[in-house]
Amino acid sequence: MLIATNDNVIDKTILMNRFLLNFAYNGIAYKGLQVQPGQKTIQATLEKALKKVLCEDVKTTLSGRTDTGVHALDQLVQFNLKTDKAINRAKDNKIILQLNGVLPEDISVIYVKVAKKGFDVRKHAKKKTYVYHILVSKQKNPFLNDLIWRLPKPVDLNAMKKAAKHLVGKKDFTTFCAVDSYATNKVRELLRIQFKTTCPFPMFKLKNEKYISIEFTGNGFLKQMIRNIVGTLVEVGQDKRSPSDIKKLLKAKDRTQAGVCAPARGLYLKKVYY
């Protein structure tokens, strides 16, 4: 059945055969989430696994994207299926075991389910939460090197919290956006920045270690925005900047004025809200 719209004609069967896939991944070995020609990406790896299990070419639509080396705890994609064989396989309870059986160990499918009518993972996303993990320790932690940013010297957490308050709200984040970003509008709204000091990996905690986790919840994020913010907040904690400097940086709209870009390995997509 075809549905006529102002713009084009849509096959109604596609809307009825849309599936959602929720998965997590360690991004260290990949050139980001989104497909890139000639590069090893998470989306391309996932689509290859879907094709193998469903016996149909599958193109996924992402709820957003993560950069090279960034991880995700709760990523969502959608895909449409055409053949009865693929649809029946996607609805089978064995689909999760089958996909995880062919995917590499650093990608894990959590669930696959039929999408509600009209649902779109990108258009209907209301906000997202990312978390950045920092280890403060003179010693290395051999278990967490790919999962966290280690700082060898203590930082002033209270100063970092004061600085972060200037970032909450609807702001122009040009200063904290990667210079090669294609975004023309760099205004975003940070709804909340929350600091935690509990160890996110308790079984790997060594003596004399301290942890800082910074959660960012917003309606959208620019390329490397969080990592650039984290790098700047760390410089505040190291007494290289004052908390009030954040206001000047926002007004400057100049990436070169902000701090270093924190390593990708400490950043995680924690949750997408619909």
CORLIN-V829517 format. One record per pair of residues at least 4 apart in sequence whose C-alpha atoms are under 8 Angstrom apart, sorted by the first residue. I is the first residue (numbers start at 1). J is the second residue. D is the distance in Angstrom with one decimal. If there is no record, write none. Layout:
I:J:D, I:J:D
This chain:
1:11:6.1, 1:12:5.6, 1:13:6.7, 2:9:6.4, 2:10:5.7, 2:11:4.8, 2:12:5.7, 3:9:5.7, 3:10:5.3, 3:11:6.4, 3:12:6.4, 4:8:6.4, 4:9:4.7, 4:10:6.6, 5:9:6.0, 5:10:7.6, 11:15:7.3, 12:16:6.5, 13:17:6.2, 13:82:8.0, 14:18:6.3, 14:80:6.0, 14:81:6.9, 14:82:7.0, 15:80:7.6, 15:117:6.7, 15:118:6.8, 16:117:6.8, 17:80:5.7, 17:81:5.7, 17:82:7.2, 17:87:7.1, 17:114:7.3, 17:115:7.9, 18:78:6.8, 18:79:5.7, 18:80:4.4, 18:81:6.6, 18:114:6.1, 18:115:5.5, 19:78:5.5, 19:79:5.4, 19:80:6.2, 19:81:7.9, 19:90:7.9, 19:112:6.9, 19:113:5.6, 19:114:4.4, 19:115:5.0, 20:76:6.9, 20:77:5.8, 20:78:4.5, 20:79:6.7, 20:112:5.6, 20:113:5.4, 20:114:6.1, 20:115:5.6, 21:76:5.7, 21:77:5.4, 21:78:6.1, 21:109:7.3, 21:110:7.6, 21:111:5.8, 21:112:4.5, 21:113:6.7, 22:74:6.6, 22:75:5.7, 22:76:4.6, 22:77:6.6, 22:109:6.1, 22:110:5.4, 22:111:5.3, 22:112:6.5, 23:73:7.2, 23:74:6.0, 23:75:5.4, 23:76:6.5, 23:107:7.2, 23:108:5.5, 23:109:4.2, 23:110:5.1, 23:111:7.2, 24:71:7.7, 24:72:5.2, 24:73:4.6, 24:74:5.6, 24:75:6.1, 24:107:5.9, 24:108:5.3, 24:109:6.5, 24:110:7.3, 25:71:5.7, 25:72:5.4, 25:73:6.7, 25:106:5.5, 25:107:4.4, 25:108:6.2, 26:69:7.7, 26:70:7.2, 26:71:4.8, 26:72:6.8, 26:106:5.2, 26:107:6.6, 27:31:7.9, 27:32:6.8, 27:33:7.9, 27:42:7.7, 27:68:6.7, 27:69:4.5, 27:70:5.0, 27:71:4.7, 27:72:7.7, 27:106:7.6, 27:265:7.8, 28:68:7.2, 28:69:4.2, 28:70:6.7, 28:71:7.5, 28:146:6.9, 28:265:6.7, 29:69:6.8, 30:40:5.5, 30:41:5.1, 30:42:6.4, 30:68:6.0, 30:69:6.3, 31:39:6.4, 31:40:5.8, 31:41:5.2, 31:42:7.8, 31:67:7.0, 31:68:4.4, 31:69:6.8, 32:41:5.6, 32:42:6.6, 32:65:7.6, 32:66:5.7, 32:67:4.3, 32:68:3.8, 32:69:6.4, 32:70:7.0, 33:41:5.5, 33:42:4.7, 33:43:5.5, 33:65:5.7, 33:66:5.4, 33:67:6.5, 33:68:7.4, 34:41:6.3, 34:42:6.8, 34:43:5.5, 34:44:7.6, 34:62:7.9, 34:65:6.1, 34:66:7.5, 35:39:7.6, 35:41:5.7, 35:42:7.4, 35:43:5.6, 35:44:5.6, 36:40:7.6, 36:41:6.9, 40:44:7.2, 40:45:7.5, 41:45:6.3, 42:46:6.1, 42:107:7.9, 43:47:6.1, 43:60:7.5, 44:48:6.2, 45:49:6.4, 45:103:7.5, 46:50:6.2, 46:103:7.2, 47:51:6.1, 47:57:7.9, 47:58:5.9, 47:59:6.5, 47:60:6.9, 48:52:6.3, 48:58:8.0, 49:53:6.3, 49:99:6.3, 49:102:6.1, 49:103:6.1, 50:54:5.7, 50:55:7.8, 50:56:7.8, 50:57:7.8, 50:58:6.5, 50:99:6.9, 51:55:5.2, 51:56:5.1, 51:57:5.2, 51:58:5.9, 52:56:7.6, 53:89:7.9, 53:95:7.9, 53:98:6.7, 53:99:6.6, 54:85:7.5, 54:86:4.8, 54:87:7.9, 54:89:6.2, 54:90:7.0, 55:85:7.9, 55:86:6.4, 56:81:7.7, 56:83:7.7, 56:86:6.5, 58:79:6.7, 58:80:7.3, 58:81:7.3, 59:79:6.1, 59:80:7.6, 60:77:6.1, 60:78:5.5, 60:79:4.7, 60:80:7.8, 61:77:5.4, 61:78:5.2, 61:79:6.3, 61:121:7.4, 61:122:7.8, 62:76:6.7, 62:77:4.7, 62:78:6.8, 62:121:6.8, 62:122:6.6, 63:75:7.3, 63:76:5.8, 63:77:5.9, 63:121:4.9, 63:122:4.4, 63:125:7.1, 63:272:8.0, 64:122:6.7, 66:70:6.0, 66:71:7.5, 66:269:7.8, 67:223:7.8, 67:224:7.7, 67:264:7.7, 68:264:7.0, 69:264:5.2, 69:265:5.5, 70:264:5.1, 70:265:5.6, 70:266:7.3, 70:267:5.5, 70:268:6.1, 70:269:8.0, 71:265:7.2, 71:267:6.3, 71:268:4.6, 71:269:6.4, 72:268:5.0, 72:269:4.4, 72:270:6.2, 73:268:6.8, 73:269:6.0, 73:270:5.2, 73:271:7.2, 74:269:6.6, 74:270:5.7, 74:271:5.4, 74:272:7.1, 75:269:7.3, 75:271:7.4, 75:272:7.3, 76:121:7.0, 76:272:7.9, 77:121:6.5, 78:115:8.0, 78:120:7.6, 78:121:6.5, 81:86:6.5, 81:87:6.2, 82:86:7.3, 82:87:7.3, 83:87:6.3, 84:88:6.0, 85:89:6.3, 86:90:6.1, 87:91:6.3, 88:92:6.3, 89:95:6.7, 90:95:6.0, 90:112:7.2, 90:113:7.7, 91:95:7.3, 91:112:7.8, 91:113:6.9, 91:114:7.5, 94:98:6.1, 95:99:6.1, 95:112:7.4, 96:100:6.1, 96:109:6.3, 96:110:7.0, 96:111:6.4, 96:112:7.0, 97:101:5.9, 98:102:6.7, 99:103:6.1, 99:109:7.0, 100:104:7.6, 100:107:7.8, 100:108:6.0, 100:109:6.2, 103:107:6.4, 103:108:7.4, 115:119:6.4, 119:124:7.1, 120:124:5.7, 121:125:6.2, 124:274:6.0, 125:272:6.7, 125:273:5.9, 125:274:4.9, 126:219:6.1, 126:272:7.7, 126:273:5.7, 126:274:5.3, 127:217:6.9, 127:218:5.4, 127:219:4.3, 127:220:6.6, 127:272:6.1, 127:273:5.3, 127:274:7.3, 128:217:5.5, 128:218:5.7, 128:219:6.4, 128:220:6.9, 128:269:7.8, 128:270:7.7, 128:271:5.7, 128:272:4.5, 128:273:5.9, 129:215:6.7, 129:216:5.4, 129:217:4.3, 129:218:6.7, 129:269:6.4, 129:270:5.5, 129:271:5.1, 129:272:6.5, 130:215:5.7, 130:216:5.2, 130:217:6.5, 130:267:7.1, 130:268:5.6, 130:269:4.5, 130:270:5.1, 130:271:7.0, 131:213:6.6, 131:214:5.5, 131:215:4.3, 131:216:6.2, 131:267:5.9, 131:268:5.3, 131:269:6.6, 131:270:6.3, 132:148:7.9, 132:213:5.5, 132:214:5.2, 132:215:6.5, 132:230:7.8, 132:266:5.3, 132:267:4.5, 132:268:6.3, 133:147:7.9, 133:148:5.4, 133:149:6.6, 133:200:7.8, 133:211:7.3, 133:212:6.0, 133:213:4.5, 133:214:6.7, 133:266:5.1, 133:267:6.7, 134:148:5.6, 134:149:4.8, 134:150:5.9, 134:151:7.2, 134:211:5.7, 134:212:5.0, 134:213:6.1, 134:266:6.8, 135:148:6.5, 135:149:5.9, 135:150:4.5, 135:151:6.1, 135:209:7.0, 135:210:6.0, 135:211:4.7, 135:212:6.5, 136:150:5.7, 136:151:4.8, 136:152:5.9, 136:153:6.4, 136:154:6.2, 136:209:6.1, 136:210:5.1, 136:211:5.9, 136:212:7.6, 137:150:6.8, 137:151:6.2, 137:152:4.9, 137:153:6.6, 137:154:7.6, 137:208:6.9, 137:209:5.2, 137:210:6.5, 138:151:7.5, 138:152:4.4, 138:153:6.6, 139:152:7.3, 140:145:7.8, 140:150:7.7, 141:145:6.5, 141:204:8.0, 141:206:7.3, 143:204:6.5, 144:148:6.1, 144:204:7.6, 145:149:7.6, 145:150:8.0, 146:265:5.7, 146:266:7.8, 147:265:5.2, 147:266:5.4, 148:265:5.8, 148:266:4.1, 148:267:7.7, 149:262:7.7, 149:263:6.6, 149:265:6.9, 149:266:5.4, 154:238:7.7, 155:234:7.2, 155:237:4.6, 155:238:5.3, 156:160:6.6, 156:236:7.7, 156:237:4.3, 156:238:6.6, 156:239:7.7, 157:161:6.3, 157:237:6.1, 158:162:6.3, 158:237:7.9, 159:163:6.2, 159:236:6.5, 159:237:5.8, 159:242:7.6, 159:243:6.0, 160:164:6.1, 160:233:5.4, 160:234:7.0, 160:236:5.9, 160:237:5.4, 160:243:6.8, 161:165:6.6, 161:195:7.5, 162:166:7.5, 162:243:5.8, 163:167:7.5, 163:233:6.9, 163:236:7.4, 163:242:7.6, 163:243:4.0, 163:244:6.3, 163:245:7.7, 163:246:6.2, 164:168:7.0, 164:193:6.8, 164:233:7.2, 164:243:7.8, 164:246:8.0, 165:193:7.7, 166:244:7.7, 166:246:6.4, 166:247:6.3, 167:171:7.4, 167:190:7.0, 167:246:7.5, 168:189:7.2, 168:190:5.0, 168:191:6.0, 168:192:6.2, 168:193:7.0, 169:189:5.2, 169:190:5.1, 169:191:6.0, 170:187:6.8, 170:188:5.7, 170:189:4.0, 170:190:6.4, 171:187:5.4, 171:188:5.8, 171:189:6.2, 171:190:8.0, 171:250:7.7, 172:186:5.5, 172:187:4.2, 172:188:6.5, 172:250:6.8, 172:253:7.6, 173:177:6.3, 173:186:5.7, 173:187:6.0, 173:188:6.8, 173:222:7.9, 173:225:7.6, 173:250:6.4, 173:253:7.1, 174:186:5.7, 174:187:7.8, 174:250:7.4, 174:253:4.9, 174:254:6.4, 174:255:6.7, 175:249:6.4, 175:250:6.1, 175:252:6.8, 175:253:4.5, 175:254:4.5, 175:255:4.1, 175:256:7.4, 175:257:7.0, 175:258:6.4, 176:224:7.4, 176:225:5.1, 176:226:7.7, 176:228:5.4, 176:229:6.1, 176:254:7.9, 176:255:5.8, 176:258:6.8, 177:181:7.0, 177:186:7.8, 177:222:5.8, 177:223:5.8, 177:224:6.0, 177:225:4.9, 177:228:7.3, 177:255:6.6, 178:222:7.7, 178:223:5.6, 178:224:5.7, 178:225:7.0, 178:255:7.2, 179:255:6.9, 181:222:7.6, 181:223:6.0, 183:222:7.4, 186:222:7.1, 188:218:7.6, 188:219:6.8, 188:220:6.1, 188:221:6.7, 189:218:5.6, 189:219:5.8, 189:220:7.0, 190:216:7.1, 190:217:6.0, 190:218:4.3, 190:219:6.8, 190:220:8.0, 191:216:7.8, 191:217:5.5, 191:218:5.0, 191:219:7.5, 192:215:7.8, 192:216:5.9, 192:217:5.2, 192:218:7.0, 193:214:6.8, 193:215:5.5, 193:216:4.8, 193:217:6.5, 194:214:5.7, 194:215:5.0, 194:216:6.8, 195:212:6.9, 195:213:5.7, 195:214:4.7, 195:215:6.4, 196:211:8.0, 196:212:5.8, 196:213:5.0, 196:214:6.5, 197:210:7.3, 197:211:5.2, 197:212:4.8, 197:213:6.2, 198:211:6.4, 198:212:7.3, 198:213:7.8, 199:205:7.2, 199:210:7.5, 199:211:5.7, 199:212:7.9, 200:211:7.9, 200:213:7.9, 201:205:6.5, 205:209:7.0, 216:226:7.8, 221:225:6.3, 221:226:7.6, 222:226:8.0, 224:228:6.0, 224:261:7.5, 225:229:6.2, 226:230:6.0, 227:231:6.1, 227:261:5.2, 227:262:4.7, 227:263:7.0, 227:264:7.1, 227:267:7.5, 228:232:6.3, 228:258:7.3, 228:259:6.5, 228:260:6.2, 228:261:4.4, 228:262:6.2, 229:233:6.1, 229:258:8.0, 229:259:7.5, 229:261:7.7, 230:234:6.1, 230:261:7.5, 230:262:6.1, 231:235:6.5, 231:259:5.3, 231:260:4.9, 231:261:5.2, 231:262:4.8, 232:236:6.5, 232:258:6.1, 232:259:4.2, 232:260:6.4, 232:261:7.9, 233:237:6.3, 233:259:7.9, 234:238:6.2, 235:239:6.3, 235:240:5.2, 235:241:6.0, 235:259:6.8, 236:240:5.6, 236:241:4.6, 236:242:5.6, 236:243:6.2, 237:241:7.9, 241:245:6.5, 242:246:7.9, 244:248:7.5, 245:249:6.3, 246:250:6.3, 247:251:6.5, 248:252:6.2, 249:253:6.8, 249:254:7.5, 249:257:6.5, 249:258:6.5, 252:257:7.5, 254:258:7.5, 262:266:7.9, 263:267:7.9
